[in-house]
């Protein structure tokens, strides 16, 4: 099963154990600070492979758990507002990204972003006095900031980092070039201002395609006749060829222009 602590937030997978919650039910998720309330997003279902290491659902949330969860939400909102006010009063060059609160230990964790290192000792002291709790501040980078805040990516979907990505894998400009994308920061940058994580998704497909596909300018024979390669369409696994006979263009399967003779014959028959 999968749950989320925030609506449209990141998904966490659980072993349902002996429980069968439905979509929308509130369940208890074991955490380092004790069981926390989350919403069931995917109902329990059988999968073909054995998955180990998943935390086990601690049960359905009761009235007491829901009340405690609402109190924690109120305290987080209170901590966020107090932190923003004190930052403005102390004129510190930092921005609050998210605030977490653990009622079991009465600890606030404030995540913030800043262009450089910040001396926030006065902020911690005043904030702890105002909230009557222990306060920890953690500076995060642009990618973590986007993950915590969430949002909509250029594709129109929720940010990958805020929903299912667990780790940030390295992304390079070479990946964009290999996919024939314009090397324009406005076109290949995500909400965090860094290269989009999704550039990594299809990169292996492009690498595999270009290993076997003829390069642009190569003379090839196709089912439509002889011609010159003028482009590639990797998602459809086709090669765009300009025919020598009439100058028209056609899209041919990669196997028909650069595969083995056996692959060609199996697809188009012996000629």
Secondary structure, DSSP 4 states (H G I P E B T S, - for coil): -EEESSTT---EE-B-TT--PPTT-EEEE--TTS-EEEEEEE-----SS---SPPBP--B--HHHHHHHHHHHHHHHHHHHHHHHHHHHHT-S-EEEEEEEETTTTEEEEEEE-SS----HHHHHHHHHHHTSEEEEEE--HHHHHHHH--B-TTSSB-HHHHT--S-----HHHHHHTT----HHHHB-TTSSBPGGGGTTHHHHHHHHHHSPPTT-EEEETTEEEEEEEEETTTTEEEEEETTT--EEEEEHHHHHS-HHHHHHHH---
